[in-house]
């Protein structure tokens, strides 16, 4: 239903409007709100949210229509106004347009012309609201969906290619909050969520600073992907910054004192990037998979508090840029041979 406000000090106009649009009113196409001047209109706008358009006379007591236009432009810019007045000279028309009027109709009213103008104005107002809603939804979507997914969705043929994937070179990083599972068992859920969001916020800022992509949050862990030039170096820089920032976070006082620490695993190499899941059920996850991803997760499992663990292959690529210590060899699940690992110190 379109909600229309009519502002005019001639009370006969209210009766005439209700007669001329009785069919639309009965069919719930239009709802009219009436005001006798600009001041009354502003008061009633507060009482009747959702007004789409205003039809206003110019010459009225207390507050005229041109002043009302200025007030509407400041307080309710989404509401489109049409001036309906006997003062149809060019000067008034120009002042009205400069103050934000969408259109101008002269009295005596031609109701066929008024109807067409109302429909045109309502269409314009609804298009603006729809656009703003889309922007709002898009901004909300960006909080939940990775930028690569949004770019992929923007492609003209994304529906036909939705299950397509590609092989990429990149670096995967897993960051886990150490000992958080234990603290969550003795702390109220709302406090747990607040604590975790604080830690994640510190991590995400450093990942984004290095142009990393947040792939997903997994309980109290974060999975991030780095692509492009120096992806491994940027991942390690992000890891070092995360470790430093988390170490600066204050202790949490409760049933037991908790000082947040992180353990991090990083692996660089080839992986498959694409939508994983069921297109039929419309449940997909845009992510990366492969041995590189699995190894990064295993390296994080092996890492202790404040350790950033990389494999020997990664160490050879960055040994001149970062100070690392050899931790020896470890056995990893589904790996036939032990893996030599290094802890990145600085």
C-alpha positions as CSV (number, residue, x, y, z in Angstrom):
1,X,0.0,0.0,0.0
2,X,1.3,3.5,-0.9
3,X,1.0,6.0,1.9
4,X,0.4,9.6,0.7
5,X,0.2,12.7,2.8
6,X,-2.0,15.6,1.6
7,X,-1.1,19.0,3.1
8,X,-3.7,21.7,2.4
9,X,-5.7,24.1,4.6
10,X,-8.8,23.7,2.4
11,X,-10.7,21.0,4.2
12,X,-12.9,20.4,1.2
13,X,-9.9,18.9,-0.6
14,X,-9.8,16.0,1.9
15,X,-13.4,15.1,1.0
16,X,-12.7,15.4,-2.7
17,X,-9.6,13.2,-2.5
18,X,-11.4,10.5,-0.6
19,X,-14.2,10.6,-3.2
20,X,-11.9,10.5,-6.2
21,X,-9.7,7.7,-4.9
22,X,-12.4,5.7,-3.0
23,X,-11.8,2.6,-5.1
24,X,-8.0,2.6,-4.5
25,X,-8.6,3.2,-0.8
26,X,-11.1,0.3,-0.5
27,X,-8.6,-2.0,-2.4
28,X,-5.8,-0.9,0.0
29,X,-3.8,0.6,-2.9
30,X,-3.6,4.0,-1.3
31,X,-3.7,5.2,2.3
32,X,-4.0,9.0,2.8
33,X,-2.9,11.1,5.7
34,X,-4.2,14.7,5.9
35,X,-2.5,17.8,7.4
36,X,-3.7,21.5,7.4
37,X,-0.2,23.1,7.1
38,X,3.5,22.4,7.1
39,X,3.8,22.3,10.9
40,X,0.9,19.9,11.2
41,X,2.5,17.8,8.4
42,X,5.8,17.4,10.2
43,X,4.0,16.4,13.4
44,X,2.0,13.8,11.6
45,X,5.0,12.4,9.7
46,X,6.3,11.4,13.1
47,X,3.0,9.7,13.9
48,X,2.7,8.0,10.5
49,X,6.1,6.5,9.5
50,X,6.4,5.1,6.0
51,X,4.9,8.0,4.1
52,X,6.0,7.7,0.4
53,X,5.0,11.0,-1.0
54,X,3.7,14.4,0.1
55,X,1.2,16.5,-1.9
56,X,1.4,20.0,-0.6
57,X,-0.2,23.4,-1.2
58,X,2.0,26.5,-1.0
59,X,-0.1,29.2,0.7
60,X,-0.9,27.9,4.2
61,X,-0.9,29.4,7.7
62,X,1.9,28.7,10.3
63,X,4.1,27.0,7.8
64,X,3.8,27.3,4.0
65,X,4.5,24.6,1.4
66,X,7.9,26.0,0.3
67,X,9.2,26.0,3.9
68,X,7.8,22.5,4.3
69,X,9.9,21.4,1.3
70,X,13.1,22.7,2.9
71,X,12.2,20.9,6.2
72,X,11.4,17.6,4.3
73,X,14.7,17.8,2.4
74,X,16.6,18.0,5.7
75,X,14.6,15.6,7.9
76,X,13.1,13.1,5.4
77,X,15.1,13.1,2.1
78,X,13.5,9.8,1.0
79,X,10.0,11.4,0.9
80,X,9.2,12.9,-2.5
81,X,7.0,16.0,-2.6
82,X,4.7,17.3,-5.3
83,X,3.5,20.9,-5.0
84,X,-0.3,21.3,-5.8
85,X,-1.0,25.0,-5.9
86,X,-2.9,27.8,-7.7
87,X,0.4,29.8,-7.6
88,X,1.7,28.3,-10.8
89,X,4.0,31.1,-11.8
90,X,7.5,30.3,-12.9
91,X,9.1,31.9,-9.8
92,X,7.2,29.6,-7.4
93,X,7.9,26.6,-9.6
94,X,11.6,27.4,-9.6
95,X,11.7,27.9,-5.8
96,X,9.8,24.6,-5.3
97,X,12.2,22.7,-7.6
98,X,15.2,24.2,-6.0
99,X,13.9,23.1,-2.6
100,X,13.5,19.5,-3.7
101,X,10.0,19.3,-5.2
102,X,9.7,16.3,-7.5
103,X,6.9,17.8,-9.6
104,X,4.4,20.7,-9.7
105,X,0.6,20.6,-10.4
106,X,-1.6,23.7,-10.7
107,X,-5.1,24.2,-9.3
108,X,-7.9,23.6,-10.1
109,X,-6.8,20.0,-9.9
110,X,-7.0,17.8,-13.0
111,X,-7.4,14.4,-11.2
112,X,-6.3,12.4,-14.2
113,X,-3.1,14.4,-14.3
114,X,-2.8,14.1,-10.5
115,X,-3.1,10.3,-10.6
116,X,-0.4,10.0,-13.3
117,X,1.9,12.3,-11.3
118,X,1.2,10.4,-8.1
119,X,2.0,7.1,-9.8
120,X,5.2,8.5,-11.4
121,X,6.3,9.9,-8.0
122,X,5.5,6.7,-6.1
123,X,7.5,4.7,-8.6
124,X,10.5,6.9,-8.2
125,X,10.2,6.9,-4.4
126,X,10.0,3.1,-4.3
127,X,13.0,2.7,-6.7
128,X,15.1,4.9,-4.4
129,X,14.0,2.9,-1.3
130,X,14.7,-0.4,-3.2
131,X,18.2,0.8,-4.2
132,X,19.0,1.9,-0.6
133,X,17.8,-1.4,0.7
134,X,20.0,-3.2,-1.8
135,X,23.0,-1.2,-0.7
136,X,22.2,-1.9,2.9
137,X,21.8,-5.7,2.2
138,X,25.0,-5.6,0.2
139,X,26.9,-4.0,3.1
140,X,25.5,-6.6,5.5
141,X,26.4,-9.4,3.0
142,X,30.0,-8.1,3.0
143,X,30.2,-8.9,6.7
144,X,29.4,-12.5,6.0
145,X,30.7,-13.3,2.6
146,X,34.2,-13.0,1.3
147,X,35.0,-10.3,-1.3
148,X,36.0,-12.9,-3.9
149,X,32.6,-14.5,-3.6
150,X,30.9,-11.1,-4.2
151,X,33.1,-10.5,-7.2
152,X,32.3,-14.0,-8.5
153,X,28.6,-13.3,-8.0
154,X,29.0,-10.1,-10.0
155,X,30.0,-12.1,-13.1
156,X,27.4,-12.4,-15.9
157,X,27.7,-16.1,-16.1
158,X,28.2,-17.1,-12.5
159,X,25.2,-19.4,-12.3
160,X,26.5,-21.6,-15.1
161,X,30.0,-21.6,-13.6
162,X,29.0,-21.9,-10.0
163,X,30.6,-25.3,-9.5
164,X,33.7,-24.4,-11.5
165,X,37.1,-24.3,-9.6
166,X,40.7,-23.3,-10.3
167,X,44.1,-24.4,-9.2
168,X,46.0,-21.5,-7.5
169,X,49.3,-20.8,-5.8
170,X,48.9,-19.3,-2.3
171,X,49.4,-19.5,1.4
172,X,47.0,-20.8,4.0
173,X,47.2,-19.8,7.6
174,X,45.4,-21.3,10.6
175,X,45.3,-19.3,13.9
176,X,44.0,-20.9,17.0
177,X,43.3,-19.3,20.4
178,X,45.1,-21.5,22.9
179,X,43.2,-22.9,25.8
180,X,40.0,-21.2,24.9
181,X,37.9,-24.4,24.9
182,X,38.7,-24.9,28.6
183,X,37.8,-21.3,29.6
184,X,34.5,-21.5,27.7
185,X,33.4,-24.4,29.8
186,X,33.5,-22.3,33.0
187,X,32.4,-18.9,31.5
188,X,28.9,-17.7,30.5
189,X,28.1,-17.8,26.8
190,X,27.7,-14.1,26.4
191,X,31.1,-13.4,27.9
192,X,32.7,-16.1,25.8
193,X,31.3,-14.6,22.6
194,X,32.5,-11.1,23.6
195,X,36.0,-12.4,24.4
196,X,36.2,-14.3,21.1
197,X,35.0,-11.4,19.0
198,X,37.7,-9.2,20.7
199,X,40.4,-11.7,19.7
200,X,39.1,-12.2,16.2
201,X,38.9,-8.4,15.7
202,X,42.6,-8.1,16.5
203,X,43.4,-11.0,14.2
204,X,41.3,-9.9,11.2
205,X,42.8,-6.4,11.2
206,X,46.3,-7.8,10.8
207,X,45.2,-10.3,8.1
208,X,43.5,-7.6,6.1
209,X,46.5,-5.3,6.6
210,X,48.5,-7.9,4.6
211,X,45.7,-8.3,1.9
212,X,44.7,-11.7,3.3
213,X,41.3,-13.2,2.9
214,X,39.3,-14.5,5.8
215,X,38.2,-17.9,4.6
216,X,36.2,-18.9,7.7
217,X,36.0,-18.9,11.4
218,X,36.1,-22.4,12.9
219,X,35.1,-22.3,16.6
220,X,38.0,-20.4,18.2
221,X,40.2,-20.5,15.1
222,X,40.6,-18.5,12.0
223,X,41.5,-19.8,8.5
224,X,43.0,-17.2,6.1
225,X,44.3,-17.3,2.6
226,X,46.9,-15.1,0.9
227,X,47.2,-14.8,-2.8
228,X,49.3,-12.7,-5.2
229,X,52.9,-11.5,-4.9
230,X,54.9,-12.4,-1.8
231,X,51.8,-14.3,-0.4
232,X,54.0,-16.4,2.0
233,X,55.9,-13.3,3.3
234,X,52.7,-11.4,3.8
235,X,51.1,-14.4,5.7
236,X,54.1,-14.6,8.0
237,X,54.0,-10.8,8.6
238,X,50.3,-11.1,9.5
239,X,51.1,-14.0,11.8
240,X,53.8,-12.1,13.6
241,X,51.5,-9.0,14.0
242,X,48.7,-11.2,15.3
243,X,50.9,-12.8,17.9
244,X,52.1,-9.4,19.1
245,X,48.6,-7.9,19.2
246,X,47.1,-10.8,21.1
247,X,50.0,-10.8,23.6
248,X,49.1,-7.2,24.3
249,X,45.5,-8.0,25.1
250,X,44.6,-7.7,28.8
251,X,44.0,-10.8,31.0
252,X,40.4,-11.9,31.4
253,X,39.4,-12.0,35.1
254,X,36.8,-14.5,36.1
255,X,36.6,-17.9,37.7
256,X,40.2,-18.3,36.5
257,X,42.5,-15.7,35.0
258,X,43.0,-16.1,31.3
259,X,45.7,-14.6,29.2
260,X,45.0,-15.1,25.4
261,X,47.7,-16.7,23.3
262,X,47.7,-18.0,19.8
263,X,49.3,-21.0,17.9
264,X,49.7,-20.6,14.2
265,X,50.4,-22.9,11.3
266,X,51.3,-21.7,7.8
267,X,51.8,-23.6,4.5
268,X,52.4,-22.3,1.0
269,X,51.7,-24.2,-2.2
270,X,49.1,-25.3,-4.8
271,X,45.5,-25.6,-3.8
272,X,42.0,-25.8,-5.4
273,X,39.8,-22.7,-5.1
274,X,36.1,-22.8,-5.8
275,X,32.6,-23.5,-4.5
276,X,32.4,-26.6,-2.4
277,X,29.1,-28.1,-1.4
278,X,25.7,-28.8,-3.0
279,X,24.4,-26.6,-5.9
280,X,21.1,-28.6,-5.7
281,X,20.5,-27.7,-2.1
282,X,22.0,-24.2,-2.7
283,X,24.4,-24.6,0.2
284,X,27.9,-23.8,-0.9
285,X,31.2,-22.6,0.7
286,X,33.7,-20.6,-1.4
287,X,37.0,-21.9,-0.1
288,X,40.3,-23.6,-0.8
289,X,41.0,-27.3,-0.4
290,X,44.0,-29.7,-0.9
291,X,47.1,-31.0,0.7
292,X,48.4,-27.5,1.3
293,X,45.4,-26.6,3.4
294,X,45.5,-29.9,5.3
295,X,49.2,-29.5,6.1
296,X,48.6,-25.9,7.3
297,X,45.9,-27.2,9.7
298,X,48.3,-30.0,11.0
299,X,51.1,-27.5,11.5
300,X,48.8,-25.4,13.6
301,X,47.8,-28.5,15.7
302,X,51.5,-29.1,16.3
303,X,52.2,-25.5,17.3
304,X,52.4,-24.5,21.0
305,X,51.5,-21.1,22.5
306,X,53.1,-18.2,20.6
307,X,54.6,-20.5,18.0
308,X,54.3,-19.8,14.2
309,X,55.1,-23.1,12.5
310,X,56.1,-23.5,8.9
311,X,57.5,-26.5,7.0
312,X,61.0,-26.8,5.5
313,X,59.9,-25.8,2.0
314,X,58.4,-22.6,3.3
315,X,61.5,-21.9,5.4
316,X,63.8,-22.2,2.4
317,X,61.7,-19.5,0.7
318,X,61.8,-17.0,3.5
319,X,65.0,-17.8,5.6
320,X,66.7,-14.6,4.4
321,X,63.7,-12.4,5.4
322,X,62.7,-14.0,8.8
323,X,64.5,-15.3,11.8
324,X,63.4,-19.0,12.4
325,X,64.5,-21.8,14.7
326,X,64.6,-25.5,13.7
327,X,62.2,-27.5,15.8
328,X,63.2,-30.9,14.3
329,X,60.9,-33.4,12.7
330,X,57.4,-34.3,13.6
331,X,55.1,-37.1,12.4
332,X,51.9,-35.9,10.8
333,X,48.6,-37.7,10.1
334,X,48.4,-39.1,6.6
335,X,52.1,-38.3,5.9
336,X,54.4,-41.2,5.3
337,X,57.6,-39.3,6.2
338,X,58.3,-37.0,9.1
339,X,58.2,-33.3,8.4
340,X,60.9,-30.9,9.4
341,X,59.4,-27.7,10.9
342,X,60.5,-24.3,11.9
343,X,59.2,-21.7,14.4
344,X,59.2,-18.1,13.1
345,X,60.7,-15.9,15.8
346,X,60.8,-12.5,14.1
